[in-house]
Amino acid sequence: MASTSAAQVVTVTNTGTDTLSFTGVGISAGSADFAQSNNCGSVAVGASCTVNVTFTPSISSTRSGTLSFTHNGGGIANVDLSGTGQGQSATLTDVSFGGVNVGANSTLTSTLTNTGIGTLTVTPPAAGSVSSAQFSFVSTTCGSTLGAGASCATTVRFAPTSGGAKAGTLAISTGAGLLNAALTGTGNQAVLAFGSPSTTTINWGSRQVGGSYASSLVTLTNSGNAPATSLVLTPTSVWTLASNTCGTTLNAASSCTFVMMFNPTAAQAYSGAVTATSALSVVTNQMSMTGTGQAHSATLSTPTFAATPVGSSNHADTILTNTGIGPISVTVPYESYV
């Protein structure tokens, strides 16, 4: 137990008619947890002497003993002694940070309280006292001892690097044993993913140059636990957005939709993507897009005339064929084209 009580005073008064002489004052054998000091030698009639008794418990248990006086009055006078040894005891509070945005941090304190009746020995916490990379030691007001009923505080930081629930431990070694405080918190983060609704690639195939061709609805989902704010969708190359319901904020556990338009400007193959950017988010994929621009094409057949007498006229047909994949514009021919 290692601590000593305040002295309890035993007063001896000579109520007799002769001087009282003490030949021995002591604690009974086997009662080493008790100690005494006294000024009792010879005590005149009507006078007193005192014995100071202290208790230094060696174990957490009730202890007893006897304070004995041997004097010239004959016999031995005894005073019963008792005390209870109480071990060191303390509490350490858990810390719950709640939700903290990924990339940000928060600091809170855990309180160590001496709940015993004596001084608590403490190994002051340091950087190694905190487990988990998501939590870290900041500072402490705890010294090597803590008085009865007193408290000290240890400050811990929570800095989540990813979304979801996080846990750690603050451990402080004391005379009452190793105390552990549970550290908990949640990393807040938006998690964005494209789907259409189950694929991340759209292929338009061949489309005629100069046209504008719509995809089916594309879905963007936030499966995280925080809203995706400042949301921007950015298509590349010859694609543009249409029918966009996403806006600038997509709440947690929500989805929005949009349509991609393919606008080929030349007869060539195209590839591109639409990407999402947002504050406080991670994007798990992108929507890839491919398509080929095909130029207008047509053929005109050569007319074949039957034999015609000189000075007569005849006619033959020529055929215009659209060999492309889309409509073509035609200026209707007339006599001046011949």
Buried (B, 14 or more C-beta within 10 A) or exposed (E): BEBEBEBBEBEBEBEEEEEBBBEEBBBBEEBEBBBBEBEBEEBEEEEBBEBBBBBBBEEEEEBEBBBBBBBEEEEEEEBEBEBEBBBBBBEBBEBEBEBBBBEEBBBBBBBBBBEBBBBBBBBBBEEEBBBBEBBBBBBBEBEEEBEBEEBBBBBBBBBBEEBEEBEBBBBBBBBBEEBBBBBBBBBBBBBBBBBBEEEBEBEBEBBBBEBEBEBEEBBBBBBBBBBBBEBEBEBEBBBEBEEBEBEEBBBBEBBBBBBBBBBBEEBEEBEBBBBBEBBBBBBEEBBBBBBBBBBBBEEEEEEEEEEEEEEEEEEEEEEEEEEBBBEEEEEEEEEEEE
